[in-house]
Amino acid sequence: MEGENEYDLTKFVNIRSFSWTGPQSKEDFDAIKDCLAANAGHLEVLNLDLMDWSKADDFWYIDHTRWLDEPTRRKNFFADDILGLPLDADRRSSGVCFPVLRHLLLRQVSFDSAITRLVNAFSIFQLKQLKLWNCLQTVKLLEHLTEARQDLELESLEVTCGYEYGNNDDTLGLEFTVPPFLRKLSRLRDLYLCLPIVQWDEVVDSVCSHLETLERVAIHARTVDIDDESPYFEEEADGDPTFCGGFFELFTKGDCDVVGIQYPPTFARKCLQPHAKDVSCRLLHLRAAGDSLTRRDHEFYVNREEIDSFADWVFGPNGFSELLVLAYGDFAFPDIHEDKKRALLQEQCSPKGRKVFNPLTSRSLSPQMSLFGIGFRAIWMHCQLVLTQRYFGSSRRGRGPDDKQLYGCGYTNNSIMHVECSMV
């Protein structure tokens, strides 16, 4: 019927988990607005990926002001219009709030002019899991949370910022903002940082302050090509891996099952070989972003022989005695860079045997594994059934087979528009 929204979700009033990727029309945004309004009171999981804030802002402005004589552009349409959060001077309504929200993922959502309102609406101080992927004003958000008198309950944290997503120098100051924020947390189990910063010393110290609780961690540095004679001038690339030289403490003093770190194989062996006998991780991901994997001129370009040589050592008698899975490359998307990534699964039935997954293809990963975030999640999920049945019956922290749910992913696949609802 004319005037009805084809994505009318208002009839679903018991939704506990809601995900939407890439809204691109008035109908999309209206459906999100209506669904959140109807379910915010009991929503526990919210994944919202706008893909491009500026385009989303344009969509909303054009579609909702076309009939107005004097249209006014909101400073933050998401906070003002989608959630209806009142300004400080307007307390006539509370807007849409999420009192029982526990897991929140936001990508390309701006906190500009709405930090306090969004923090309160999303109940961020009581979240167990927070993922911020290229959100505008991330620095100011972290500063706000650090300075607040309330404690944070976070057990899982992902923060991704890239140069191309910065707005008004939004990424500047991360090296000063991230450390005090991490130190404010007290029960962190999962940590993923992909940041465009150079000075990592303070970040290293703040991460290592969580060694008693960390179970899964990934660290990745990004930079921008400043060589004006390079064909990749001003493009993003992986940063210098020496940034994380101090992270060997994650391997030797921590008790992490999963470690992802931006080490080329040769550099990783050089740094970790003296400490190999003390390493207890079970999955090691030597991270490299796709843009750096394909550039042969990149300083840290890695060939196949280097990966094989590292695998022979790390699975050998002088390597990591508890290592079960080794991965190299970019696993964020199963169909991309197939020939540049490898994952090897150690078989304990034979002292020297190992099963090789080379490469991981889209057929070997379920659609749920197509992710923007932690690349090694896909590897972990790919191998977890074997590992759970064979090795994780009694884990170091007492976790059983159901632990895969703690690291499993309920995020939607990379479709232009997708809704995932879990109802009770």
C-alpha positions in Angstrom: 0.0 0.0 0.0 1.3 3.4 -0.9 2.9 5.2 2.1 3.7 2.0 3.9 7.3 1.1 4.6 8.3 -2.2 2.9 10.6 -2.9 5.8 8.1 -2.4 8.5 9.5 -4.1 11.6 7.2 -2.6 14.1 5.3 -5.8 14.4 8.4 -7.4 15.9 8.3 -6.3 19.5 10.4 -8.9 21.2 13.7 -8.5 19.4 16.8 -9.1 21.5 19.5 -8.8 18.8 19.4 -6.3 15.8 21.9 -5.8 13.0 21.8 -3.6 9.9 24.5 -3.0 7.4 24.5 0.0 5.0 21.1 1.7 5.2 20.9 3.8 2.0 17.3 5.2 1.7 14.6 6.9 3.7 12.8 3.5 4.0 15.9 1.9 5.5 16.4 4.6 8.1 12.7 4.8 8.9 12.7 1.0 9.5 15.7 1.2 11.8 14.1 4.1 13.7 10.8 2.4 14.1 12.3 -1.0 15.1 14.7 0.5 17.7 11.8 2.6 19.2 9.8 -0.6 19.5 12.5 -2.8 21.0 15.0 -0.5 22.7 13.7 -1.4 26.2 14.8 -5.1 25.9 17.4 -5.0 23.1 20.6 -6.7 24.3 22.7 -6.7 21.0 22.9 -3.9 18.5 25.2 -3.9 15.4 24.8 -0.8 13.2 27.0 -0.2 10.3 26.4 3.0 8.3 29.4 2.3 6.1 29.9 6.0 5.3 28.7 8.6 7.7 28.7 11.6 5.3 26.7 9.7 2.7 24.2 8.5 5.4 23.9 12.1 6.6 23.2 13.2 3.0 20.6 10.4 2.5 18.7 11.5 5.7 18.9 15.2 5.0 17.7 14.9 1.4 15.0 12.4 2.0 13.5 14.1 5.1 13.8 17.8 4.1 12.8 17.7 0.4 9.3 19.1 1.1 10.4 21.8 3.6 10.7 25.4 2.6 13.6 26.1 5.0 15.3 22.8 5.7 17.7 22.7 8.6 20.6 20.2 8.7 21.1 18.5 12.0 24.5 18.3 13.6 24.0 14.7 14.3 20.9 13.2 12.6 21.4 9.8 14.2 21.2 11.1 17.8 18.7 13.9 17.0 16.3 12.1 14.6 16.9 8.4 14.6 17.0 8.1 18.4 15.2 11.3 19.1 17.5 12.2 21.9 16.7 15.7 23.3 19.2 18.5 23.6 20.1 19.7 27.0 17.6 22.5 26.7 14.8 20.2 25.7 13.7 17.6 28.2 10.2 17.0 26.9 11.1 13.4 25.9 13.9 11.0 26.7 14.2 9.6 23.2 15.2 6.0 22.5 17.3 4.5 25.2 18.7 0.9 25.7 18.7 0.1 29.4 19.7 -3.6 29.0 22.1 -3.3 26.1 25.2 -5.5 26.6 26.8 -5.8 23.1 27.2 -2.7 20.9 28.9 -2.4 17.5 29.0 0.9 15.7 30.7 1.6 12.4 30.9 5.0 10.8 28.6 6.5 13.4 29.5 10.0 14.5 29.5 11.1 18.2 29.9 14.7 17.1 27.7 17.0 19.2 26.1 14.1 21.0 28.7 12.2 23.1 26.9 12.5 26.4 23.5 11.8 24.9 24.7 8.7 23.0 26.7 7.4 26.0 23.6 7.5 28.2 21.3 6.2 25.5 23.5 3.2 24.8 24.2 2.5 28.5 27.8 2.3 27.6 29.0 2.1 31.2 27.2 -1.2 31.6 28.2 -2.8 28.2 30.1 -6.0 28.2 31.3 -5.6 24.6 32.0 -2.4 22.6 33.1 -2.2 19.0 33.9 1.1 17.5 34.9 0.9 13.8 36.0 4.1 12.2 33.5 6.2 14.2 33.9 10.0 14.1 35.0 11.7 17.3 36.3 8.4 18.8 39.1 10.3 20.6 36.6 12.6 22.3 34.4 9.7 23.2 37.3 7.8 24.9 38.3 11.0 26.7 34.7 11.4 28.0 34.6 7.8 29.2 38.0 8.0 30.9 37.1 11.2 32.8 33.7 10.0 33.9 33.4 8.9 37.5 31.5 5.8 36.6 33.2 2.4 36.2 33.1 0.5 32.9 32.1 -3.1 32.8 33.7 -3.9 29.4 35.1 -7.4 28.9 35.5 -7.1 25.1 36.8 -4.0 23.3 37.5 -3.3 19.6 38.7 0.1 18.4 39.6 0.7 14.7 40.5 4.1 13.4 42.1 4.9 10.0 43.5 8.1 8.5 40.8 8.2 5.8 38.0 8.2 8.3 39.3 11.1 10.4 37.3 14.3 10.5 38.8 17.5 11.8 41.9 15.7 12.9 39.8 13.1 14.7 42.5 10.5 14.9 45.1 12.9 16.4 45.8 12.2 20.0 44.9 8.5 20.0 48.4 7.6 21.5 47.5 9.8 24.5 43.8 8.9 24.7 43.9 5.1 24.5 46.3 4.3 27.4 44.4 6.0 30.2 41.1 4.5 28.8 42.5 1.0 28.8 43.9 1.5 32.3 40.4 2.4 33.5 39.1 -1.1 32.5 39.6 -3.9 35.0 38.2 -7.1 33.5 39.2 -7.1 29.8 39.2 -10.5 28.1 39.2 -9.5 24.4 41.1 -6.6 22.9 41.5 -5.5 19.3 43.3 -2.2 18.4 43.9 -1.1 14.8 45.2 2.5 15.1 47.1 5.0 13.0 49.6 6.0 15.6 53.4 6.0 15.8 54.3 6.2 19.5 53.0 2.9 21.0 55.1 2.7 24.2 52.2 3.9 26.5 49.7 1.7 24.6 52.0 -1.3 25.1 52.2 -0.6 28.9 48.4 -0.2 29.2 47.7 -3.4 27.3 50.2 -5.4 29.4 48.4 -4.1 32.5 45.6 -6.6 31.6 47.8 -9.7 31.3 46.0 -11.4 34.1 42.6 -11.3 32.4 43.3 -11.1 28.6 42.5 -14.2 26.6 42.4 -12.9 23.0 44.3 -9.8 21.8 45.1 -8.3 18.4 47.3 -5.2 17.8 47.7 -3.6 14.4 49.5 -0.3 13.4 48.5 1.7 10.4 50.3 4.5 8.7 50.1 6.7 5.5 52.5 6.8 2.7 54.3 10.2 2.8 56.7 9.5 -0.1 55.5 12.0 -2.7 57.3 9.9 -5.4 55.5 6.7 -4.5 52.5 5.6 -6.6 50.8 5.0 -3.3 51.4 8.5 -2.0 48.9 9.4 0.8 47.4 5.9 0.8 47.1 3.9 4.0 49.4 0.9 4.6 50.6 -1.2 7.5 52.9 0.6 9.9 56.4 -0.3 11.0 56.2 -3.6 12.9 58.9 -2.6 15.3 56.2 -0.5 17.0 55.2 -3.6 19.0 58.6 -4.8 20.1 57.5 -4.7 23.7 54.5 -6.9 23.1 56.5 -10.0 23.7 55.2 -9.8 27.3 51.8 -10.8 25.9 53.4 -14.1 24.9 55.7 -14.7 27.8 53.9 -13.2 30.9 50.3 -13.4 29.8 48.0 -16.4 29.3 46.4 -15.4 26.0 44.9 -18.2 23.9 44.8 -16.1 20.8 47.3 -13.4 19.8 47.2 -11.4 16.6 50.1 -9.0 16.0 51.5 -7.2 13.1 54.8 -9.1 12.8 56.3 -10.3 9.5 57.4 -13.9 10.0 61.2 -13.2 10.0 60.8 -10.3 12.5 58.5 -12.4 14.7 61.0 -15.1 15.0 63.8 -12.7 15.8 61.8 -11.1 18.6 60.2 -14.2 20.0 62.8 -17.0 19.6 64.6 -16.1 22.8 61.3 -16.4 24.7 59.8 -19.4 22.8 59.8 -21.8 25.7 57.7 -19.3 27.7 55.0 -18.8 25.0 51.6 -20.4 25.8 49.3 -19.1 23.1 47.3 -21.6 21.0 46.5 -19.4 18.0 49.0 -17.0 16.5 48.0 -14.6 13.7 50.8 -12.7 12.0 48.7 -9.9 10.7 49.1 -8.0 7.5 46.4 -5.9 5.8 45.5 -6.6 2.2 46.9 -3.3 0.8 50.3 -4.2 2.2 50.2 -7.8 1.2 49.9 -7.0 -2.5 52.6 -4.3 -2.7 55.9 -5.9 -3.6 57.6 -2.5 -3.0 56.4 -2.5 0.6 59.2 -2.7 3.1 57.8 -5.7 4.8 56.5 -7.7 1.8 56.6 -11.4 2.7 57.0 -14.3 0.2 55.8 -17.8 0.6 59.2 -19.2 1.6 59.4 -16.9 4.6 56.1 -18.1 5.9 57.0 -21.7 5.4 60.3 -21.2 7.2 58.6 -19.6 10.2 56.0 -22.4 10.3 58.7 -25.1 10.4 60.3 -23.3 13.4 57.3 -22.3 15.4 55.7 -25.8 15.2 59.1 -27.5 15.7 60.9 -28.6 18.9 62.3 -25.1 19.5 59.1 -23.3 18.7 55.9 -22.7 20.7 55.0 -25.9 22.5 51.3 -25.2 22.9 50.6 -23.6 19.5 47.8 -25.2 17.6 47.0 -22.7 14.8 49.3 -20.4 12.8 47.9 -17.9 10.4 49.4 -15.2 8.2 47.7 -12.5 6.2 44.4 -10.7 6.0 41.3 -12.9 6.8 38.8 -10.1 7.1 37.1 -11.2 3.8 37.2 -14.9 2.7 37.1 -14.1 -1.0 39.9 -11.5 -1.1 43.7 -12.1 -1.2 43.2 -15.8 -1.3 46.8 -16.4 -2.5 48.3 -14.1 0.1 47.1 -15.8 3.3 47.8 -19.1 5.0 46.4 -21.0 8.0 48.0 -24.1 9.4 46.5 -26.4 12.0 48.9 -28.4 14.2 47.8 -32.1 14.4 48.8 -33.5 17.8 48.2 -37.1 16.7 51.6 -36.9 15.0 54.7 -35.1 16.6 55.5 -33.4 13.3 52.2 -33.5 11.5 50.1 -30.5 10.7 47.1 -30.0 8.5 47.4 -27.2 6.0 44.4 -25.0 5.0 45.9 -23.2 2.0 44.2 -21.0 1.2 41.1 -20.5 3.3 38.4 -20.0 0.7 34.8 -18.7 0.9 33.6 -22.3 0.7 35.5 -23.2 3.9 34.0 -20.3 5.9 30.4 -19.8 6.6 28.7 -16.5 5.5 28.8 -15.4 9.2 32.6 -15.2 8.9 32.7 -12.3 6.4 33.8 -9.6 8.8 35.3 -6.2 8.9 36.9 -6.7 12.3 39.3 -9.1 13.8 40.5 -11.2 10.9 41.7 -14.1 13.1 38.1 -14.6 14.3 37.4 -16.3 11.0 40.4 -18.6 11.5 39.4 -19.4 15.0 35.8 -20.2 14.0 37.1 -22.3 11.1 39.2 -24.5 13.4 37.3 -24.3 16.7 35.3 -27.5 16.3 38.4 -29.6 15.9 40.2 -27.7 18.7 37.2 -27.8 21.0 36.7 -31.5 20.6 40.3 -32.4 20.7 42.1 -30.0 22.9 39.8 -27.7 24.8 37.8 -30.1 26.9 39.5 -28.7 30.0 41.1 -25.4 29.4 43.5 -23.4 31.5 40.7 -21.1 32.7 38.1 -23.8 33.1 36.3 -23.0 29.9 34.5 -25.8 28.2 33.2 -26.4 24.6 30.6 -23.7 25.0 33.4 -21.1 25.2 33.1 -20.7 21.4 30.0 -18.6 22.1 32.2 -16.0 23.8 34.3 -15.5 20.7 31.7 -16.5 18.1 30.3 -13.8 15.9 26.7 -12.9 15.5 27.4 -10.1 13.1 25.7 -10.0 9.7 27.4 -10.8 6.4 28.7 -8.0 4.2 25.5 -7.3 2.3 24.4 -3.8 1.4 21.4 -4.2 3.6 20.7 -6.9 6.0 18.6 -7.3 9.2 19.3 -10.0 11.7 16.8 -10.5 14.5 16.9 -12.9 17.4 13.6 -13.2 19.2 12.6 -14.9 22.4 
